[in-house]
């Protein structure tokens, strides 16, 4: 089950629960940022009614996190 959870500066928690709906994931990498877009209901709902999450993060932080993850998996022999 795919979902996203975030907590804003007002300390409120927000969730997007995609349930068992089919999702599509797109990743766009620019010079400075990486954008990750996850969308559900794309087969059955109009665009303005689809559940989605959009995450933009600095590219260097994304690269560092992916590198750390790769090292962990390599050291475990995966």
N, C-alpha and C positions, 0 to 999 in steps of 0.2 A: 504494500500500500504506500503510495507516494504522498508526501506531505511537506509543507514548509512551515516553520515557526520563526517568528521574529519578535523582538521586544524593542519598542521605540523609546525615544528619549523621555516620554512621559511614564515610562516603566510599565506600560500596558502590553500585554502579550496578544499577538494576532496569529491566527493559524489559517492556512489554506490546506484543506484535506481533499485530495484528489480521489480518494476511495479506490475503487477498482476500475475507474474510467481509464481508457487508453490515453496516454500522454505523448506529447512530442517535446523533444529537448533540442534547443539550438544554442550553439556557443559561437559568439562573435569575438574575435580578438583584434583589437586595434593597437596602435603604437603605445598607448598609455593605459588602456583599460581592457578588461575582459568582461563581456556581458553574457550571462547565462539566463536563458529564457525557457521556462517550463509552462506548458499549456495543456489543459484537459478540455474535454468536450468539443474538440475541434471538428469532430465528425458529425456532431448532432446539434450544436448550438450556433447561433449567429455570433459573430466576432465580439460584439459588445456584451455578450452574456457568458462568455467562457471564463472559467477559473484559470488564473495564471499567477506566476511569480516571476519577477524580473530582478536580477541581481547584477549590479555593476561594481567591480572591484579593481583596484590598481593592478596592472599586469604584473609588476614585480612581486607583489604579495601572492598572487595566484601561482606564479612560477615557483616561488619558494615553497609554498605548501605542497604542490605537486612533486617537487624534488624530494622533500622530506618523506612524503608518502612512498615514493619509489624506493628510497633508501631503506625504509622500514620493511617493505615487502622483500627486498633483495636480501636483507640480513636474516630474514626468517626462512629463506630458501624457497620462496614462492616463484 
